[in-house]
Amino acid sequence: MWKNYIKTSIRNLQRNLKVTLINFIGLTVAFSVCILIIMYVYNQLSYDKFNKNYDNIYRLELNNWSLLASGVAPHVKQNFPEIDYTTRIGFSWGNNVLNYDENLFSIDNFTYTDNDFFKIFTLEVLSGDNSNLLKDPYSMVLTEPLAKKIFGNEDPIGKTIKYNNEYNFTVTGVIEQRDDFHIQYNVLVNFESLKDIRGGGNEEYINNLGPQNYLVYMLLNPNLNTELLENKINEYFVGKRDGWTKEDPPQFWLREFSDIYLNSSIEYEMGCVHGNRKVVGAFILVGLLVLLIAGINYVNITTARGMSRFKEVSIRKIVGSGKSKVFMQFITESIMLSVIAFLFSIVIITLSSESVFFYLSDNPIGINELPLAVIIILVAIALLTGFLAGLYPSSYLSSVSALRIFKVSQNQGIKKSILKQMLIVLQFSISIILIIGSILVNKQYIYMKNKDLGFNPDQIMVLHIPKDITQNKESIKNSLLQNPDILKVSYAQQIPGMIRNTSTYVHEGIHEAYRVQYVDPDYADLIEVEFVDGRNHDWNRPADKLNSWVINEKAISKFQIPRDSVIGYQIEGWDGTPRTVIGVMKDFHFNSLQKEIVPLVFIWYDNWAFKLHIKVSANNLNKTINYIHDVWKDFAPGYPFEYTFVDQEFNKHYQKEEKLGNIFTIFALLAIIIAAIGMYGLASYMAEKNSRQISIRKVYGATIKNVLFTFSKEFLYLVLIANVIAWPVAYYIMQYWLDKFPYKTEMSLWIFVLAGVISIIISLSTVIYNAYVTANRNPAEVLRYE
C-alpha cells in the first residue's frame, strides 16, 4: 500500500510541476533558514558546557560588579573550607609581546590566573604537569595554536620566553584552545607575576581590597547552600574595608555559571565574550515564522489546486477507497515534498554554512558537528512540517463525497474561502513584522555608529609604549611633534571605547563604581572633551599629579556631590588618600553606546599611561604613518609597530548590531520572497481559473485596467488587513528589543509605512503580472469551445 502511495505521489508531483516547484522552493528556503538558526542556537546554548563542573561553578560578584579586588579570592580561599577551589582571573591592559629566539609575537588575551584555574575549568592539558601548571611565579601556559606558532615542532616545556623584553617566563604547559568558552585566553600566566609587572614588587598589589579589576570563580560542593554561603561571606568582610559596616554590609553574591555567556547586561566586566539571550529567542521565533509562511503557501496552493483533482478523488472513492486512504495519499505527497526540500536544504547549508555562519557567530560550526539529538530534531521538524502543511488540504479533499464532487464547479469554494484569506493575512503579517524589524535593527546600528560621542575620536592613532622604554616617553613625544601633520600627542592608560579600569566610591552609605583613566595634562585637549566647570590638569602645576581629579557630570550625581561646591570637593581614592576635584567634564561616551555613561575620573599619573595617542592630520596620512614608524624604530627597535585608530575601536563594538541587522534583513527578504512565491502560485491559479470570466468582461468592453483592478482588489484588501495587524505587533516586539539599549533610535512612523508599501508592491506585482498575462490573451482562444 505504501509503495502505491509513493508511486502515485511521485506521478502527481511530476504532473503538477509548476505547483510542485513553487512549494519546493518555499519549503527549501524555509528549511535552510531553520537549519541555520538551529545550528546557531545550538552553538550559543553549548557555550561553556564542555566544563565537567558546569553546574557547580559560580562567579563571586559585588553589587553590580563582576570585577573584584585582588585580595577577595585569597580571603575567601583561606576562610571558607566549604569552597572547593577559587581562582582569580585578570587581563593585560596593554600590548603583550613575547620574545623567543629573537622572534617577536604580539599576543591578544594575555590572562593572569591561579593554579586552581585548571581544577575548576575542564581544559585538556596536552603537555605539562596537570596539577602544577601555574604553581610557581613566572610560569606560563600556552594554547596549542600559539605554542606551534612560537616553537613549531619543538617541545616548549621548560623553555624561557621573554615578556615585553623585561620578564622571563617558563613554559610549563600547553592546553587546548576553546572557542566556546566565555573567558578569553591565548596565554595563561601565574597571577602572582602581577606583583612585579604592575605592582613594583609590592605584595599588597595582589592582595588588597581596593581597585576591582579581577574576576573570581569558585567551584562549590553540589549540596552547598549558596544563599547561606553568600550571607557568611558578607558577614566575614564586614570591617575589612572602609564602608563595609554591620549597618551597611557588602553585598557579595554568587552568579551561576550558566547565567554568564548569554547575559549581555552584565556590567563592570572584562575579558569575557557574551551572546544575547534575546537574540537567540528572536532567531528561534524567526525560524518558526519562516516555516509557517512556507506551510501557509502549501496549504493555500494545494487546497486551490485540489479542485482539479476532484475527479481523481471521486474515482478512488467509487472503486472502494475510503476517506482514510485518500487522506493518506495526499498526506504522503506533502511529507515526500517536505523531505525532498529538507534534503536539498541540507546540501545548501553544507556548501554555504561556513561563510554564512560567520555572520551569526564568532565561533562557527558545521552541520556535521551537530550531535545526533539535534539531527533527530531537524528530521522531526521536516516530517512534522510536511504533515501539518498537508493536514488541512488532505482532510478537505478526502472529506468531500464522490457524488458532490461531480457536481462542484472547479471555481466553487475557492474564491470565497475564509481560511484562505486568513492564511494570506497571517502570511503577510509575519513578513511585514520581519521587514519592520530588519529596518529598525539597521536604524539602531546606524544611530549608534553615527551618534555624537561628546568627544572627537577621528584621526587619533594609538600605540602601546612598552614599559622598558617609558623613560623615553617625552623624547618620543617631542620627535613626533616635529612633523607638522602630527597635531597633538598625549599619553593615557586606556583607549577610548575600552576604558575598563575601575574603582569604588564609598562615602556615607554610597557605594558607586567609577571608571579610571590615567592621563597626562594634554589628553583632555587631544580628545576634545568639553569642560563645564573648573579646569584641566596643568603641566605648570606639578601638585596636580595624582592628587587632583577631573570628573564627569555623571560622577557628580552618582557620588551625590553638591553641584555648587564640586570644585575643591575631597574624594578618597582606593588607598584612602583624599584627592581634590579640580574640573568637571561634560558627559561623553568613553565606552560604547551599548552601555550607559557611568562616573569617570581622569587622574594625572603618566607612570601608568602607556598608550601613546597621536592626533594626525587627514592630509598625507600614509606619509605621516611612515614617519611615526621611523620614530618608533628609533625608540622601540625590539617591538613590532602595531597601531589602531580610536574610531575603529568604537566601530568594533557595533559589529554584532551590524551583523544582526544584516541577518534580519536577509530573513525578512527570504520571508517576503516565500510569501510572494506563494502569492504568485495562488494568483496564477486564480487567473487561470478566471480566464473565461476575464475574456467575457473584455468582450463586453472591459479594459485591461478594469480587469487588473477587479482581479487585484481582493488581494490588496488582504494585504492592507495584514498591515493593520502587523504594525502594533511589530511595535510591541521592537520596543521590547530597543529597551535593552540605553541610547536608542526613534520608532518612526515611516518605518511602518515603508514596510507596508514594500508588502503592497511585492504582493500586487505578482498578482497583477498573472492578471495582465491572462487579460492579454485573445478572448476568442479562451471562448472558442464555449
Disulfide bonds with the S-S distance in Angstrom:
none
